[in-house]
């Protein structure tokens, strides 16, 4: 059984206080994880300058090359985990054991992380708008005819991480190339991915003191966000709402409420786009903020809902090792039951129907080989005003909503990703101008297809750096 230590500026530390990560089905202990208390975190974060100096000893170009090397190490190498080592296959097995994620999904998420590390130069070009990254080494430089200077907004980036999907870690890995040390609190069931990323960076040549890793409770996680200059937090509304007031300093990654919007001009073509809808709803087990939880259309709503229900009702639980697995079980069966009850309560209000229920045998909550699943669910909502028209749950769930084009985008509400299937220039202009839409896909693009060189609930470069006014007599000479 593995023991996962705390990392205090890269130095492993074994705590007398340990938590046990259990197998999602058998509840047998998979690993012991050292726990950091709030006092330890607060004391360690009194010193944040040394980790930054360690990264500043490298040029940005050198750190990009380290990231590129880390990409292949992450995918292929046997890496330390406490006093033991872990192969890539053992990583996949451990991740699946504690989170329930099927192996095939774990490997896809590994590839997402590898891709961001391997393409770090392209990612940073997108985030910095093609800034000459040497400016981060010298402190100032020229962009066109202007002299520019950037400074770090904080000494470290503190990140409170989730359990739902390893792909989210791709959001913070560019911070190393941006010379910003990391202070991470992993999810209680998913310490595996951030620990493996850290070890990949260290083996690739990054300074170990740039990485702190504190498995801990909620209080210590809050302390990390308070004490680091910049923060990032993942979770549901309940977990992230307290940080909304600090949205400038702490980047909040909550529910996505991502949607597909079909324009009136393309509604008659809906069958051509059914695969995009299914992929957007189902991929990664519906566990991501970029999964579509709504399809909004001015026409053919019932036909679309019926077709989606027909496709998704055929998706059933499979073994974790099955390469065709598309669903992940809930580690806590009670959570699945409560989510299903919330949906049923919403269906008690007129104006919504469960289109999948008549197409499957049994309940939405399914027990299979000792694990609990929520089966894919498609609703038909008569209007955007229904309580279930704009909800998100951590399984393949979507509401097909009858909504006139004139209601878009105001009726959408905040939406992380909107895929707009339309050629209507007026609708496209309104979507482009909308503050509700964080990521906009125009055309036949699944909501979960991301370009990591694009902002995602904020731009990491802008979060970590600010531009200052700068003049130099020497520069102007």
C-alpha positions in Angstrom: 0.0 0.0 0.0 1.4 3.4 -1.0 1.9 6.3 1.4 1.7 9.7 -0.3 3.6 12.3 1.7 3.2 16.1 2.0 5.7 18.0 -0.1 7.1 21.1 1.7 8.9 23.0 -1.1 9.6 19.7 -2.7 10.8 17.9 0.4 8.7 14.8 1.4 7.2 15.0 4.9 5.4 12.2 6.6 2.7 13.3 9.0 1.4 11.4 12.0 -2.1 12.4 10.8 -3.1 10.3 7.8 -6.2 9.8 5.7 -7.0 6.6 3.9 -8.0 6.7 0.3 -10.5 3.9 -0.2 -11.4 1.8 -3.3 -14.7 3.3 -4.5 -16.4 -0.1 -4.5 -14.7 -2.4 -2.0 -13.9 0.4 0.5 -10.5 -1.3 1.0 -7.7 1.2 1.7 -5.7 1.9 -1.5 -3.3 4.4 0.0 -2.4 6.3 3.1 -2.1 10.1 2.6 -0.2 12.3 5.0 -2.4 15.3 6.1 -1.3 18.8 6.6 -3.0 21.0 9.2 -3.7 24.7 9.0 -0.8 25.6 11.2 1.8 23.7 9.1 0.5 25.4 5.9 0.5 28.8 7.5 4.0 28.4 8.8 5.4 27.0 5.5 3.9 29.9 3.5 5.7 32.5 5.5 8.5 31.7 3.1 7.5 32.0 -0.5 10.4 33.9 -2.0 12.9 31.0 -2.2 10.7 28.9 -4.5 10.2 31.9 -6.8 14.0 32.6 -6.9 14.6 29.0 -7.8 12.3 29.3 -10.9 13.7 32.8 -11.8 17.2 31.1 -12.1 15.9 29.6 -15.4 14.9 31.4 -18.5 11.4 31.0 -19.7 12.7 29.1 -22.7 14.5 26.7 -20.4 11.3 26.2 -18.4 9.3 25.5 -21.6 11.8 22.8 -22.6 11.5 21.3 -19.1 7.7 21.2 -19.6 8.2 19.5 -22.9 10.4 16.8 -21.3 7.9 16.4 -18.5 5.2 15.6 -21.0 6.8 12.3 -22.0 8.0 11.5 -18.5 4.4 11.9 -17.3 3.1 9.4 -19.9 5.9 6.8 -19.9 8.1 6.8 -16.8 8.1 5.0 -13.5 8.0 7.8 -10.9 8.4 8.2 -7.2 5.3 8.1 -5.0 6.4 8.4 -1.4 8.9 5.6 -0.7 7.6 3.5 -3.6 7.5 4.0 -7.4 4.5 4.0 -9.7 4.3 3.0 -13.4 1.9 4.7 -15.7 -0.3 1.6 -15.6 -0.3 1.6 -11.8 -1.2 5.3 -11.9 -4.3 4.5 -14.1 -5.3 1.6 -11.8 -4.9 3.8 -8.6 -6.8 6.7 -10.1 -9.6 4.3 -11.2 -9.7 2.6 -7.8 -10.3 5.8 -5.7 -12.4 7.8 -8.1 -14.2 5.1 -10.1 -13.0 6.6 -13.4 -12.7 3.9 -16.1 -9.2 3.2 -17.3 -10.0 4.4 -20.8 -11.1 7.8 -19.5 -8.0 8.0 -17.2 -5.7 7.5 -20.3 -7.6 10.1 -22.3 -7.1 12.6 -19.5 -3.4 11.7 -19.3 -3.2 12.5 -23.0 -4.8 15.9 -22.3 -2.2 16.8 -19.7 0.6 15.4 -21.9 -0.6 17.6 -24.8 -0.5 20.8 -22.7 3.0 20.1 -21.4 4.3 19.1 -24.9 2.7 22.1 -26.5 3.7 24.6 -23.8 5.2 27.1 -26.3 2.0 27.2 -28.3 -0.1 27.4 -25.1 1.8 30.3 -23.8 1.7 32.1 -27.1 -2.0 31.9 -27.0 -2.3 33.0 -23.3 0.2 35.9 -23.7 -1.1 37.0 -27.2 2.3 36.1 -28.7 4.3 38.1 -26.3 8.1 37.8 -26.5 8.5 35.5 -23.5 12.0 36.8 -23.0 10.3 39.9 -21.5 9.5 37.8 -18.4 13.2 37.2 -18.0 14.4 40.8 -18.4 11.3 42.5 -16.8 10.7 44.7 -19.8 11.0 44.7 -23.6 9.5 45.9 -26.8 6.2 45.0 -28.4 6.0 46.7 -31.8 6.8 50.4 -31.1 5.9 50.2 -27.4 8.0 49.4 -24.4 6.2 47.0 -22.0 6.9 45.7 -18.6 5.2 42.9 -16.6 5.4 42.0 -12.9 4.1 39.0 -11.0 0.9 39.6 -9.1 1.8 37.1 -6.4 4.7 35.0 -5.2 2.9 31.7 -5.6 -0.2 30.1 -7.2 -2.3 28.2 -4.6 -4.7 25.7 -6.1 -7.5 23.7 -4.4 -8.1 20.8 -6.6 -11.2 18.6 -7.3 -11.8 14.8 -7.6 -14.0 14.8 -10.7 -11.6 14.7 -13.7 -7.8 14.7 -14.1 -8.0 16.9 -17.2 -8.5 20.0 -15.0 -4.8 19.9 -14.0 -4.0 21.1 -17.5 -5.2 24.5 -16.4 -2.4 25.1 -13.8 0.6 23.3 -15.3 1.7 26.4 -17.4 2.4 28.3 -14.2 5.9 26.6 -14.0 6.9 27.9 -17.4 5.5 31.3 -16.2 8.0 31.2 -13.2 5.3 30.8 -10.6 5.7 28.3 -7.8 2.8 26.0 -7.0 1.0 25.3 -3.7 -1.5 22.5 -4.3 -4.2 20.9 -2.2 -5.3 17.7 -4.0 -8.8 16.2 -3.9 -9.2 13.7 -1.2 -9.8 10.8 -3.7 -7.4 12.1 -6.4 -3.9 12.9 -5.1 -2.4 10.7 -7.9 -2.4 13.1 -10.8 -1.0 16.3 -9.2 1.7 14.2 -7.5 2.7 12.5 -10.7 2.8 15.9 -12.6 5.1 17.3 -9.8 7.4 14.3 -10.1 7.5 14.6 -13.9 8.6 18.2 -13.6 11.3 17.4 -11.1 12.7 14.6 -13.2 12.6 16.9 -16.2 14.9 19.4 -14.4 12.5 21.8 -12.6 13.6 22.9 -9.1 11.8 20.8 -6.5 11.4 23.7 -4.2 8.9 25.2 -6.7 6.3 22.5 -5.7 4.4 22.3 -2.4 1.7 19.6 -2.0 -0.6 19.7 1.0 -3.3 16.9 1.3 -5.6 18.5 3.8 -9.0 19.4 4.9 -11.1 22.4 3.9 -9.6 24.7 6.5 -6.1 24.2 5.2 -7.3 24.6 1.7 -8.8 28.0 2.6 -5.5 28.9 4.2 -3.6 28.2 1.0 -5.9 30.5 -0.9 -5.6 33.2 1.7 -1.8 33.1 2.0 -0.7 32.7 -1.7 -0.7 35.8 -3.8 -2.9 34.2 -6.5 -5.4 31.4 -6.2 -7.5 28.9 -8.1 -10.3 26.8 -6.7 -12.5 24.1 -8.2 -15.8 22.7 -6.9 -19.5 23.1 -6.9 -21.3 26.3 -6.0 -21.2 25.5 -2.2 -17.5 25.0 -2.3 -16.6 28.0 -4.4 -19.1 30.6 -3.4 -17.1 32.0 -0.5 -14.4 33.0 -3.0 -16.6 34.8 -5.4 -15.9 38.1 -3.6 -12.2 37.6 -4.3 -12.7 36.7 -7.9 -9.9 39.0 -8.9 -7.3 37.2 -6.7 -8.8 33.7 -6.7 -9.9 32.2 -10.0 -13.2 30.3 -9.4 -13.8 27.2 -11.5 -17.4 26.0 -10.6 -20.2 24.4 -12.6 -20.0 25.1 -16.3 -23.6 25.1 -17.5 -22.2 24.5 -21.0 -24.7 24.4 -23.8 -25.4 23.8 -27.5 -27.5 26.5 -29.1 -29.2 25.7 -32.4 -30.2 28.7 -34.5 -33.6 28.8 -36.3 -31.7 28.7 -39.6 -30.1 25.3 -38.7 -33.0 23.7 -36.6 -34.2 21.7 -39.6 -30.7 20.2 -39.9 -30.6 18.9 -36.3 -30.0 15.3 -37.3 -26.6 16.3 -38.9 -25.5 17.5 -35.5 -26.7 14.7 -33.3 -23.2 13.2 -32.9 -21.9 16.5 -31.7 -24.7 16.7 -29.1 -24.1 13.1 -27.9 -20.3 13.6 -27.6 -20.8 16.9 -25.8 -23.1 15.3 -23.2 -21.4 11.9 -22.8 -17.7 12.3 -23.2 -15.6 11.8 -20.0 -18.7 10.3 -18.3 -20.4 13.7 -18.2 -18.1 14.7 -15.3 -16.6 17.8 -16.7 -17.7 21.5 -16.7 -17.3 21.5 -20.4 -19.9 18.7 -20.9 -23.1 20.1 -22.4 -25.9 20.1 -19.9 -28.4 21.8 -22.3 -29.4 21.9 -25.9 -31.4 25.0 -26.7 -33.5 25.1 -29.9 -36.4 27.1 -31.3 -37.8 24.1 -33.2 -37.8 20.2 -33.2 -37.1 20.1 -29.4 -39.1 17.0 -28.9 -37.5 15.2 -31.8 -34.1 16.1 -30.7 -34.8 15.0 -27.1 -36.2 11.7 -28.3 -33.2 11.0 -30.5 -30.7 11.9 -27.7 -32.6 9.7 -25.3 -32.6 6.8 -27.7 -28.9 7.0 -28.1 -28.0 7.6 -24.5 -30.4 5.1 -23.0 -28.2 2.4 -24.6 -25.2 3.5 -22.5 -24.8 1.0 -19.6 -22.2 0.4 -16.8 -19.2 -1.6 -17.8 -16.1 -2.8 -16.0 -13.4 -0.2 -15.2 -11.0 -2.1 -17.5 -13.4 -2.2 -20.5 -12.2 0.0 -23.3 -15.8 0.7 -24.2 -16.7 2.1 -20.7 -18.5 5.4 -20.8 -19.8 5.8 -17.3 -18.1 6.3 -14.0 -19.7 5.1 -10.7 -20.3 7.4 -7.7 -18.0 6.7 -4.8 -20.8 7.6 -2.5 -24.1 5.9 -3.4 -26.0 8.4 -1.3 -24.9 11.2 -3.6 -26.3 9.4 -6.6 -29.6 8.9 -4.8 -29.8 12.5 -3.7 -29.0 13.8 -7.3 -31.7 11.5 -8.7 -34.2 12.7 -6.1 -33.4 16.4 -7.0 -34.2 15.6 -10.7 -37.4 13.9 -9.8 -38.5 16.8 -7.6 -37.9 19.1 -10.5 -40.0 16.9 -12.8 -42.9 17.2 -10.4 -43.3 20.7 -11.7 -45.2 20.9 -15.0 -43.3 21.7 -18.2 -40.6 19.0 -18.2 -40.4 15.3 -19.1 -37.8 12.6 -18.6 -37.3 11.3 -22.2 -34.9 8.5 -21.2 -37.1 6.9 -18.5 -39.5 5.1 -21.0 -36.5 3.8 -23.0 -34.6 2.0 -20.3 -35.4 -0.8 -17.9 -35.4 0.2 -14.2 -34.4 3.3 -12.4 -32.1 6.1 -13.2 -30.0 4.9 -10.2 -28.3 1.6 -11.2 -26.4 -0.9 -9.0 -23.9 -2.9 -11.0 -21.2 -5.2 -9.6 -21.3 -3.5 -6.3 -21.0 0.1 -7.7 -23.7 2.8 -8.0 -24.3 4.7 -11.2 -26.6 7.4 -12.5 -27.7 6.4 -16.0 -27.7 9.1 -18.8 -30.8 11.3 -18.5 -32.3 13.6 -21.2 -35.1 16.0 -20.3 -37.5 18.0 -22.5 -38.2 21.4 -21.0 -41.0 23.5 -22.5 -39.3 26.8 -21.6 -36.1 28.3 -20.2 -38.1 29.2 -17.0 -38.3 25.6 -15.8 -36.1 24.8 -12.8 -34.4 22.0 -14.7 -33.7 23.9 -17.9 -30.3 25.2 -16.6 -28.9 22.5 -14.2 -25.7 20.6 -14.2 -24.9 17.2 -12.5 -21.8 15.0 -12.5 -23.1 12.4 -15.0 -24.4 12.5 -18.5 -27.4 14.8 -18.1 -28.9 17.3 -20.5 -32.1 19.3 -20.9 -33.4 20.0 -24.4 -35.0 23.5 -24.0 -37.5 25.1 -26.2 -36.2 28.6 -26.7 -36.7 31.2 -29.4 -33.7 32.7 -31.0 -34.7 36.1 -29.7 -34.2 34.8 -26.1 -30.5 34.0 -26.8 -28.1 34.8 -25.2 -29.9 36.5 -22.3 -31.8 33.4 -21.2 -28.8 31.2 -21.2 -27.3 32.6 -18.0 -23.6 32.2 -17.4 -22.2 29.4 -19.6 -18.7 28.2 -19.7 -18.9 26.8 -23.3 -21.5 27.6 -25.9 -21.5 25.7 -29.2 -23.6 27.7 -31.6 -24.9 25.8 -34.6 -26.0 28.7 -36.7 -25.2 30.9 -39.7 -27.4 33.7 -38.4 -25.0 36.7 -38.3 -27.2 38.6 -35.9 -27.3 35.7 -33.4 -23.6 35.2 -33.8 -23.0 38.9 -33.1 -25.1 38.8 -29.9 -23.2 35.7 -28.7 -19.9 37.4 -29.4 -21.0 40.4 -27.4 -22.4 38.4 -24.5 -20.7 38.4 -21.1 -22.6 35.2 -20.3 -20.5 33.2 -22.8 -16.9 32.3 -21.7 -15.9 30.0 -24.6 -17.7 30.2 -27.9 -17.6 27.5 -30.6 -19.2 28.4 -33.9 -20.4 25.4 -35.9 -20.0 21.7 -35.6 -17.7 21.6 -32.6 -18.4 19.6 -29.4 -18.4 21.7 -26.2 -15.7 19.5 -24.7 -13.2 20.1 -27.5 -10.8 22.6 -26.0 -7.9 24.6 -27.3 -5.6 25.0 -24.3 -4.0 28.1 -25.7 -7.4 29.8 -25.2 -8.6 31.3 -21.9 -10.7 29.1 -19.6 -12.7 30.9 -17.0 -10.0 33.4 -17.0 -6.5 33.7 -18.6 -3.7 32.2 -16.5 -1.1 34.7 -17.8 -3.4 37.7 -16.9 -4.1 36.0 -13.5 -0.4 35.7 -12.7 1.0 38.8 -14.3 0.1 42.5 -14.6 1.5 45.2 -16.9 3.0 48.2 -15.4 3.7 51.6 -16.9 7.4 51.7 -17.8 9.8 54.2 -19.3 13.6 54.1 -19.5 15.9 56.8 -20.6 18.3 54.1 -21.8 15.6 52.3 -23.6 14.6 55.5 -25.4 18.2 56.5 -26.3 
